């Protein structure tokens, strides 16, 4: 029986190998995404990095990390800042307009003043709630 010789130490070793493979695969994806996201490198240099990482995967990934670590960190920080600025701009645009509640409140004021009918108010309310 094959399982008779499989010890807890063998299990731990196998888990360590699986963990190491997952980490390496994650690093490989990170390196490829950084290579293709770069705007400061020519297409030829990108091709050379990709070929190097494919031909010598472990060495290629480690060398890329050693050579481009600072640049990778800076590019990631710029990307996070750009995403944060986009989120801030979106929140400000939604907050400035008041959202659905402000539209419904305006429509209620028009309804109370007699400027619109109940059907028009219901239509405006439905549109406001659908857009939020």
C-alpha distance (Angstrom), angle and dihedral (degrees) to the residues before:
residue distance angle dihedral
X1 . . .
X2 3.80 . .
X3 3.83 97.1 .
X4 3.80 92.5 58.3
X5 3.82 91.5 77.9
X6 3.80 95.0 41.9
X7 3.80 106.9 104.5
X8 3.76 133.4 -175.2
X9 3.82 89.2 -103.3
X10 3.82 89.0 55.8
X11 3.78 89.2 50.8
X12 3.82 91.8 50.7
X13 3.81 90.9 48.1
X14 3.80 90.9 50.8
X15 3.81 91.4 49.1
X16 3.81 90.1 49.8
X17 3.81 90.3 52.2
X18 3.81 92.3 48.2
X19 3.81 90.2 48.3
X20 3.80 91.2 49.3
X21 3.81 91.1 49.3
X22 3.81 91.8 50.5
X23 3.81 90.9 49.8
X24 3.79 91.8 48.3
X25 3.81 91.8 48.0
X26 3.81 89.7 50.0
X27 3.81 89.8 50.9
X28 3.81 90.1 49.0
X29 3.80 91.4 53.8
X30 3.81 90.4 46.0
X31 3.80 91.7 51.7
X32 3.81 93.7 47.5
X33 3.80 92.1 47.7
X34 3.81 90.5 49.6
X35 3.80 92.2 48.2
X36 3.81 92.7 53.1
X37 3.83 94.5 41.0
X38 3.79 94.7 55.4
X39 3.78 117.9 109.4
X40 3.80 96.8 -179.9
X41 3.81 95.4 66.2
X42 3.78 128.8 73.6
X43 3.78 122.5 -118.2
X44 3.80 90.2 -110.6
X45 3.81 92.0 56.9
X46 3.81 90.0 48.3
X47 3.80 90.5 52.4
X48 3.81 90.7 50.0
X49 3.80 91.8 50.9
X50 3.82 91.6 48.1
X51 3.80 92.0 49.3
X52 3.80 91.1 47.4
X53 3.81 92.3 49.3
X54 3.82 91.5 47.5
X55 3.82 95.9 46.0
X56 3.81 95.9 43.7
X57 3.80 103.7 19.3
X58 3.80 102.3 175.4
X59 3.79 95.6 38.4
X60 3.81 92.3 40.4
X61 3.80 93.8 52.6
X62 3.79 93.2 45.8
X63 3.81 93.4 47.3
X64 3.80 91.6 47.5
X65 3.80 89.8 51.2
X66 3.80 91.5 49.1
X67 3.80 94.3 46.7
X68 3.81 100.3 39.0
X69 3.81 104.5 28.8
X70 3.80 95.7 112.1
X71 3.80 92.2 44.7
X72 3.80 91.2 48.7
X73 3.80 90.7 52.4
X74 3.81 92.3 48.5
X75 3.80 92.7 48.5
X76 3.80 91.2 48.8
X77 3.81 91.1 49.8
X78 3.81 91.0 50.2
X79 3.79 90.5 49.7
X80 3.82 92.1 49.6
X81 3.82 91.0 48.0
X82 3.81 91.3 49.6
X83 3.80 90.9 50.2
X84 3.81 90.4 48.2
X85 3.81 91.3 50.2
X86 3.81 90.6 50.1
X87 3.81 90.5 50.0
X88 3.81 91.8 47.7
X89 3.81 91.3 49.5
X90 3.80 90.9 49.3
X91 3.80 92.8 49.1
X92 3.80 91.1 48.3
X93 3.81 91.9 49.6
X94 3.78 92.2 49.9
X95 3.80 93.4 44.0
X96 3.81 92.4 48.1
X97 3.77 93.4 54.1
X98 3.79 92.0 47.2
X99 3.77 92.0 -130.3
X100 3.77 125.6 -125.0
X101 3.81 94.7 -31.7
X102 3.81 92.3 59.4
X103 3.80 92.4 49.0
X104 3.80 91.7 49.5
X105 3.81 90.5 47.3
X106 3.82 91.2 52.5
X107 3.78 90.9 47.4
X108 3.83 90.4 49.4
X109 3.79 89.4 52.8
X110 3.81 90.0 51.2
X111 3.80 90.3 47.7
X112 3.81 92.2 50.2
X113 3.80 91.2 48.9
X114 3.80 90.8 50.1
X115 3.81 95.4 -117.0
X116 3.82 92.5 123.1
X117 3.78 135.4 27.1
X118 3.80 127.9 -116.2
X119 3.83 90.1 -104.0
X120 3.81 91.2 53.6
X121 3.81 90.0 48.0
X122 3.80 90.9 51.4
X123 3.81 90.1 49.5
X124 3.83 92.6 50.5
X125 3.80 90.6 46.2
X126 3.81 92.2 50.7
X127 3.84 91.7 49.2
X128 3.81 91.9 47.9
X129 3.79 92.8 49.7
X130 3.82 92.0 45.6
X131 3.81 92.5 52.1
X132 3.81 93.9 52.6
